[in-house]
Amino acid sequence: MTRKDWQQAILQPLGVPSLLSRAGERFDALNAAYSLAKGQVQELDLFTATNGDGKIMHGFLSLEWAFIADMDIKSERYRFFGDMRFLIASTLQIFGFGQTSFPGRLRYLVAKDDETLPAKYHDTFSSAEASVKPQFVCLDKEEATGEKSDEWKEMDGPFYMFWSMNVSHAAADALIAPPADISDGYFYLMLVSGESYSRMGLAKLMMGIEDGSHLDVDRVQLIRTRAFTVRASNADDLMCVDGELFPGPEVKIEVHRALGRVLCLPAKNN
């Protein structure tokens, strides 16, 4: 999406075989033809992540930091265990010698419960403007004024969990942000911060993510926002965008509502 012709370049018939396999989807020619014939276009929010060095990455899934980023990356060494690798890695991280406290700061744009949904990306920018690259609205506005606004809130760590989601599920068995919709224009920050948090609390949290009950665990927060900045105090802390390492220690993210589109079968409740 950094190409000048990004609007044409992203029009690709893509899929992730491992996800399709997990969902029981058969990815053969007949199934593809059926999806094309019966499928509907669904809008999808995309986001732009940038760091202090100007590196840019675009995604649709998540930003991970703190406990969950460490666990995700370290689980790669147990890949031969299949899906069990995440259970093994999280158990070792919690009850072994893994780090659980991560000092840092979060700054996010406040989203009111009764506010209208953000404008769709292509309704905000003209064709000429949108052809350059996905643009920031919220972050550029704050930087242009150079003044702190009540529309933004800051939260100091340490953080124990920081899992920010653009969609509801990180995987088929990981319902991280139940209220999230794939085209609502918001990110959902699932986090635990403040003074000491027990390893048992982290264990309860991880056991609840399959059905979303982790939000009932003490001190777990879910914050809805259109844009945010997270800065780790330790420059060596791992951060991941859509499961891939992304250099920190500071990352800024803004959601572009309905920038993407996918062709898929309609939901069962439609």
N, C-alpha and C positions, 0 to 999 in steps of 0.2 A: 504493500500500500504506500510505499515511499516513491514509487514510480510516477512519472508524469501521467501515464495512461492507466492509473490505478483503477479507475472505474470500469475499464474494460478488462484489465488484467485479473480482477477478482471474480470474473464471471466464469467459474470453473466447475465442472461436475465432480465435486470432491466428496469424500466420506472417509471415515476412520474404521477400517476393517475390524479392529479389536473391539470397538464399541458396538458395531453392528453384530458381531458374534456374541457378545455378552447379552445383547438384547434379543437374541434369537432371530435376528434378521438375516435372511438368506440373500446375499448380494450376487445374484446371477442376472443374466440378461432379461429373463422373464419378469423378475421382481422389479427391476429397474424400469422396464416398459410399463408395468402396472402403476408404479409410483408416478411416472410422467403423465399417464392418462388420467389417473384419479387424484393426483396430488393438488395441493393448493399452495399458493405463495404465502409465506408467513414472514412478517417483518422480524428482524433480529437486531437488538442493540449490539453495537461494537464499541470498543473503547481504545483510547490511546494512552500508553504509559511512556513517560519520559523520565530520565534521571538527570543528575547534576552535570553530567558530561555531554548532555545533548543526545544521548542514544534514545531511539524511539522504537517502540514495539507496539503492534496492534493486536488486540485479542477479543475474545468473546466470553471467556470463562471466569478467570479469577486472578487475584494477586495473593500470594501466600508469603507470610513472614512469621518469625518467631517459631514456636513449637512445630507448627504444621509444615513449614518450609523445611526445617531440619529433618523431620520425619519423612517427608516426601522424597527428598534427595537421597537420604541414607537407605531408603527402602529399595533403591535400585540394586544394591548388592545382594538382595534376597529375591530377585526377579524370578529365579527358577522355582520359587514356591507358588507362583501365580498370585491370585488375589490375597493369599495369606501373608504376602510380604508386608502389607500395610499393618496388619495386626502385629506381626513380629517386630517391625520397626517402631511402632508406637509403644508397645510394651517395653522394649529396651530403652526407649527415650524417656518414658515415665519412671520406670522402676529400676533402671540401670544407672548409667552415669551421664545421661544426656542433660543438656542445658534446658531449663524450664523457665527462666526469667530473662527477659530481653528489654533493657532500658531503651527508651526512644520517645518520640512525640508524634501525635496524630493531629492533623488540622483538616477539618471537613466542612463542607457547605451544608448548613442546616436545611433539612427538608421538612416542612410543616405537614401535619397529617391531612389538612384540608386543602392543600394547594393543588392547582390543576396540573396535569401531567406536562412535562416539558414538551416544547415544540419538536416535531420530527426534524431530523437533520436536513433533509432535502427541502423542507419548508422554510428553513432558516437562511440557507445560503443559495445564491443564484447558481446557475449552471457553471458560469465562469469561475466563481469563487470556489465552488465545490470540486472543480476539476484539478485544483492545485494539490491539495492534500486535506485530510480531515482536520478541521480547525477547532481550537479551544474557544469556548464561549465564557464559561465561568472563571477559569483560571486566568485567562488573558484580561478579563475585566478587573479582577483583583490586583493583578500586577500593574495594570495601567494607572490605577488610582494611587497605589503605593501606600494606602492607608488600611488599617485593620477595621473590619466591619463586623457588626453584630450578627451578620448573616453567616459568619464563620465561627466555629468553636474549636478550641484546642484541648487536647487531652494528653497529659504526661504519663509515662509508664512508671514502673516496668510493665510490659505486656507479657502475658503467658500464652495467649492464643490470639492470632490475627489472621483471619481467613475472610477475605473480601470477595464477594460473589456478584457476578453480573447476571447469573441465572440461579435457579433454585437448587439444582443438584450439581455437585462436583463429580459425582459418579452415580450409577444406578442405585447404589446402596448408601449414598451420602446426601441426605436432604439438609443442606446447610442453611438455606434461607427460604423457608416455606412461603413467605409472602411474595417472593420475587416472580416477575413475569418476564419473558424473554424480550419484550418490546415496551417496557414501561418507562425506560429512560433513567433508571436508577441503579446504583451499586448498593449492596447490602454488606455492611461490615460486621462480621461476627467476631467478637473479641472478649477477652478477659484482661483487665488491667488493675492497677492499684498495688497495695501492699501484698505481702506473701500469700500465695495461693498453693494449696496442697497438691501433691501428686495424685492423691485420691480424687480430688476435684477434677483434675485433668482426665483421669480414668473414667469417671462418670460422664464427663462431657463426650469423650470419644465413643463411649458405648451408646450414647443417645443419638448420634448423628444419622443413623439409618432411618429413623422415623421422625426426626425433628424434635425429639423430646429433650435434646441437649439444651434447648432454650429455657427449660425449666430448672436447669442446674444453677445453683447459687452463683451470682455475679456475672453470668453470661449475658452479654448485651448484643442486640442486633440494631445497627444504626443504618438508616436509609439516607443516601446522599447522591448528588449528581457529580461531585468532584471532591477529591481529597489529596492530601500530601502526607506521606508517612516517612519519618526519618529515624533510622536506627542509630543509637549512640555508638554502637560498635560497627566500624566499617567492614568488618569481616562477616557480619550476619548475612545469612542466605536469604535471598528473595527470589520468588518464582512468579513469572507471568505465564498463565496457561500451562503450568507444569514445567516450564523451562527456566533455567537460571537467568536472572536479570540483575545486572550490577547495581548496587546501591551506593551509599547507604540511604540516599533519599530518592523516593519515587513519587511522581505526580501522576494522577489518573483522572480522566474525565470521560464520561459516557456520551456517546453519540446515538441519540435515540433513532431507531429504525434505519440506521445507515446500511445494514445488511439485509439480505433477503434469502430465505431458503425455500426450496420446494419439497414439501413433505405431505404425507397423508394427513387428513384432518383428524383432530383429536376425537377420541371416542365419545366425549360428551357433547360434541357439536352436532 
